[in-house]
Amino acid sequence: MTMLLSGKRFNVRERDFMDYDTQKLSEAAELLKVLAHPVRLCIVKGLLENGECNVSHMQNCLNAPQSTVSQHLQKLKMAGIIEGTRDGLVVNYKICNPMVKKLLEELFNV
């Protein structure tokens, strides 16, 4: 079988092509599902560009209620995409997954 990838042709044996680790594929699919929401993409894009951010800043940028932003942050945290560090009453969030950082840099040409 011949595959075309980025304008280049590669010869691949079909059994090699299908010999992927299904656990890794499932994990990648779950990660992409979490990112596949416009608000969450906006949040991680903002974190990528600014490094760190708190909920109040995100709420103002997104023009969304704090509860909505918090729900999306929770999903991103549970997926291991972001992490928060507390500074008094404020929690600052940043991207903690290097693979996601790399993906977003390619996606948004950052």
N, C-alpha and C positions, 0 to 999 in steps of 0.2 A: 504494500500500500504506500502511496506517496502522499505526504502531507504538505500543504502550503502554509508557511508561517512567516509573517513579516516579509512577504515577497520572495522567500527562499523555499526551495523544495527539499524535503527530507524523505529518505526512504526509511520506512518503519515497518517492521513485521507486525502483523495484526495482533499476535499473541503478546508481544512486548507492549503494544499500545494499550491493551486491556489489562495489563498486569500491574495495576496501581493498587496501593494500599487503600482499601475502602474506608478505613477509619480516618485516614488523613483527608480523604475526599469529603467525608461527612463533616469533619471539623471545619474544613475550608468553606463548605456550603453554609454551615451555621454562622460562621463569621461574616460571610457576604450577606446573609439574610439580615443580620443585625445592622449592617451598614446600609442596607437597601431601603432607607427611608430618608426623604428630603431633609427633615429636621435633624436627624442624627448625622447625616452627611455634612450639613451646615455646621453642626457643633464640632465635629472632628476636623473639618477644614479650618475653622476658626482657631482651634487648638494647635493645629499644624502651623498656621501662620503666626500665632501669638505666643506659642510655647505653653503658657498657662493662662487660666481664666477662671473666674468664679461664677456662680449661678446668676447673681445680679447682673453682671456684665452680659452674660449670654442672653438673659431674659430681655434686656434692652435691645441687643443686636437682633434677636429673633422676633421681637415684638410679640412674645408669647407669654402666657401666665407662668409663674414660677412652678406651679404644680406640673405643667406640661414639660417644661425643661427638666425638672427633677425626674420625671418618669423616663424620659429618654436617656438621661445620664445613668440611671439605674440599669437600664438594659445594656448600655455600653460598658459599665463597670462589671456586670455579671458575665459579659463575654470576654473580659480581660483586655479590652481595647484601651480603656482609660483607667486612671487611678486618681484619687483625691488625697490631698494633704491638708490637714486642718491647721489654720493659723488663727487662734482665738475663736471667734464665732464664724469665721469665713473658711470655706473649703475651696481650695484651688485645684483645678483638674488639669491633667496633662495626658497626652497619649503615652502609654507604657508598652505598647506592642510594636517592636521594630518592624515586623512584617507589614503591619497596617500602615505605619509611617511611610514605608517604601511604596506600598500600593497607592496611597493617597498622593504622594509626590508625583508618581507617574500619571495618576488620574487627573490631577489639577495642574500639572506642569509647574510644580513649585521647586 
